[in-house]
Amino acid sequence: MKAETFLPEDYRPAEDEPFMNERQIEYFRRKLIAWKGELLRESHDTIEGMKDGTRNIPDIADRASEETDRALELRTRDRQRKLVAKIDAALRRIEDGEYGYCEITGEPISLRRLDARPIATMTLEAQERHERREKVHRDD
């Protein structure tokens, strides 16, 4: 087991330090773990709320409204479940030493992009090319 990297609370990755040094890796690892924890807590709260919410509502309009709310909540949780899987994949990339590099070009992904979207797997340029190709194929 490797020693934990010291990170000051106000640390932010900077362009003038070596890319994906120990401090940057630890910063993103902690950010991903905290995000995952938050999503799992929200999911747990939803499950508890749905258990409590299984009541018989006599008014058909109220029941329909509640069912719509529950369906929306379930869709949101499904998106978050997929997000947790992407977070897990990013954590695996950290362990494998591949985090922060574009899966298409191999180039470093900008620190600003990673800070905003720590699960990013492509540089902004590669992502835009990918989306343009996807749109072209979708229009067929």
Residue pairs with C-beta under 8 A, 6 or more apart in sequence:
4 26
5 22
5 23
5 25
5 26
7 23
7 26
7 27
7 30
11 23
11 27
12 27
12 115
13 23
13 24
13 27
13 28
13 111
13 114
13 115
14 111
15 111
17 23
17 24
19 100
19 108
19 111
20 99
20 100
20 101
20 108
24 100
24 111
25 94
25 99
28 90
28 94
28 99
28 100
28 114
28 118
29 91
29 94
31 115
31 118
32 87
32 90
32 91
32 94
32 118
32 119
33 91
35 87
35 118
36 84
36 87
36 88
36 91
39 80
39 83
39 84
39 87
40 84
42 80
43 77
43 80
43 81
46 73
46 77
50 70
50 73
53 66
53 70
57 63
57 66
83 119
86 119
87 118
87 119
89 119
90 99
90 118
90 119
90 121
93 99
93 121
100 108
100 109
100 114
101 107
101 108
101 109
102 108
102 109
102 121
102 122
102 123
102 126
103 121
103 122
104 122
104 123
104 126
104 130
105 122
105 123
105 126
107 123
107 126
108 123
109 120
109 121
109 122
109 123
109 124
110 123
110 124
113 120
113 123
113 124
114 120
120 127
122 130
